Amino acid sequence: MPQRILAVDDDKNILRLVQANLERQGYQVVTAVDGKDALQKVDEERPDLIVLDVVMPQMDGFEVLQTLRRNPATRDIPVIMLTGRAEEADVFRGWQSGADMYLTKPFNPLELISFVKRIFKSLSEGGGEDGQVYDVSS
């Protein structure tokens, strides 16, 4: 069964780009267009990983991430923040909120795929089970 990824972005073009590139790699991709939709899809779909934008209507990505990390059922789902928010304070807030990776737009889809593969490799080797940041340096 392919690994399931939830891609969350209010920009439909970015969402299609992320979805197409991940599906090309054999992942099953579910999409959401805002933070509230994302939390609902997490409950329904139980993704193995989430690619999450920050600036969205309804609820921003930081709020979504904090909500996920507070819930024992979702706190260990790896999250890659994919956002145009590249200020140092935003990156720091992403790490503080519990992001496993932080990738800024514009982005190279190959870099995103590399991060996804590294996180899944780390999980298969037993890393990341305790909610800690994944070792994606290899």
N, C-alpha and C positions, 0 to 999 in steps of 0.2 A: 504494500500500500504506500503510495507516495506521501512524503511529508507535506503537511498542510501549512500554508503561510497565509496570514491575514495581512493584506496591504491596505493602509488607511491614508487617504489624501483627498482633500476637497477639490483638487485640480484633476479633472478627468483625464487630461493628456498625460500627466505624470503617472496616474493610476494605471492607465493602459500600458505605458512604457514599462513600469515595474512588473505588472502582471504578465505581459508578453515575454519579457526576458526570463522571468522565473519559470513560467510554464515551459518555455523552450528547454529549460534545464531538467524538466521532469517533475517539478513541484506542482502540487495542487494549490491554486490560489483563490482565496475568497477576498472580496473587496468590501470596504466601507468608506463612506464619504464624509463622516464627521465623528467626533468623539463618542457621542451617545450611540451612534450606529456601531461603532467599533466595539464598545462594551457589550452590546447585544449580540454581535457576531461572535465574540469570544465565548459567551455563554452557550450559544447554539452550536458553534463549529469546533470548539476546543482546538485552536491552532497550535502547531508545534513551535511557531515563531511569528513575531509581528514586526512589520515594517511600518513605522508610525511617523506621520508628519506632525509638526508642532502647531502651526497656525491654521486653525480650522474653526468653523462655526460650531455652536452648541457647547462644545467643551474642547479645550486645546489639548495637544498631545501630552504636555506635562501633567495635566490633571488626569488624563487617561492612564498614563504610566503610574502615577501615584496611587490611583484606584486599584490598578492591577497588583501593585506591590503590597498593598494592605490586605488583599484577599488571599488566604492560604491556598485556595484552589487555583489561583492564577499567578502567584508571586514568582514562580520559577520559570514562566514562559520567557524565553529570550526576546528582547526588544531592540531593534535597530531604529534609532531616530534618523529619519531622512527629511531634512528641512533646509529651508533657505536661511534660517536663523544661525548665522555663523559668528556672531559676537562672542567673545570669550565668556562673558557672563551667561549667555544662553547655553554654550557647550558645558560649562560648569554645572548649570542647573540641570541639564540632561543627565550628567553623571550622578549628581546628587539625588535625582529622582529615581535612579535605578536603571538607566539605559545601559545596555551591554555594549553597544557601538553607537557612534554618532557620525553620520555622514551628511555633508552639506551639499545643497543644490547650487549650481548645476552639478550633476554627478555623472560618473561613468558607470553605466549598467554593469560592466565587467567587475568593477570594484564592489558593487552591491552583491553580486553573485559570489564573489570571493569571500566576503564577510559571512554570507549565509552558509556557504560550504564549510568555512572554518568553525562556525558556531555548531553546526550539526556534527562535524568531526569531533569537536571537543565533547559534545554530549554523548556521542557513541563511545568515547574513551573514558566516560565517567566523570567528566568535568561539569561544573555548573549546577550540580544538583542542590546546592545549599543557597542558591540565590546570589552567588558571588559572580563577579565579572569573569567572562570566559577568556581563556588564553587564546587569542587569535593571532599571536605573533608568529606562528609557524607557517 
